[in-house]
């Protein structure tokens, strides 16, 4: 009987070991609306039908399209949230959700700056000093879990002057993110520079196709149309996700790039 118990315990331990080994690598996303999951449909009132109908929602976050680039050995866990800065992501408990789930060998992508830099929005604004402290905290806590942090600079907004010259809209926050990555010696993908080069290459007019530009009457969710130069249509989100994957290859992140489709 004693021998049987020993064998049973050994088998359970063996199975648990290999179950852990078979867990796919998880790629967690911590960030704002440009990265976040968006609903595929929303209900709107149709005056002709006299009822609520389901209408395709055209906005996508680039983290939402990232699973298209990986095989089943990589699981994307997108915790990015609309309107969050590094400060409110912590205060509202989203960062803790990631820490509760991340395991050794996983990766955590960190992209904040859009909302941190919004001085006119006290509900989300994060002063530069606190922004640096928050990114540093993210990096340290991910490392403490045995996982790997990847700092991403913010993707750009589509902003051109009357002459078609690209205009920055993030101030010092992009450089601060770069500096934290350098000081902490962690992976950094410069999404700002990559997306900036893309928009400049496409130009003022052609780059509009990447963003949430909706003509009046095109979509019942936006009956009067919409011009949004921050958030992406599906095509734009997919291209931004491809820039991130390009960055993984440039940084030679072998555990991830070997699982790219």
Steps between C-alpha positions, in 0.01 A plus 500: 500500500782737594673423171178572311468843667859588406438401138178707492672810640783456250255474210311814612824694531613376159170604338505841666856558380417423138171690515701806600747434221217481245352838595537738204700816546265787587546849361323750726404845370494796739401822331236741371222503240734484201594148613174386661235248403198656331152349459431353158140622503285755682124528523342809346143613446380458146221750433389313187476159666376661820727276702851460640738344248858380513745712302866423433728717714791615281761586766781259596798512734833371372525248783170358378655408164823360647374137530490484119881503495567209741431129514321320785815499715453870579195623690424872482345639821388852415430700817537841334215738583344803336599831653752364748832655582777319687360655820135402456594155370655440842234680704211311340658159559583404142870467569434269794291275274807451280727432797253243632516305173848546357743211545871442451585492131213730399531846346328827594469776241473847657374793292383820667531868415190604304301570816788569737587809297145643501548798734148620424355171631565476876314168511792340315796741491823368649789742563829400332669404827216268600486357148865396530436355845203300368691355204787413732259327735348302212843381391615404851181311586496308172862397552419391856248255357764349272339651191643737238380862463490667158460877503329647195493868423155629405373464146460840338189703445432606143583869515628699202521877451352687202814425298480127565785493755457248782447650848588339832227472764664312788761744628766360731319176584641309204856582598427420865385149403817452298708617795336259744567212261863605472547556873339167591670316211177347370357432156357804325302520177476855372142493375499879486790518255374207294147639469633852438712375208198314364272805511760727346554246222126472434446874524216709638224367275583132463574453871137588582396151384669347808296703747138516605372721220134423431289673237148613587258215431778238482438350844187522715707538818635827360208627287656846465843354427815518710855630465729345760877531450594300810319169464524243224284318254578130462756560224686758706501283813634206301782710357591630848507143629733410212734780609514347848582159351769668290643640824510154656705378205736798521554428869542128424247391764542135410229342721243717325629530146531122463122482554413758232286355222 
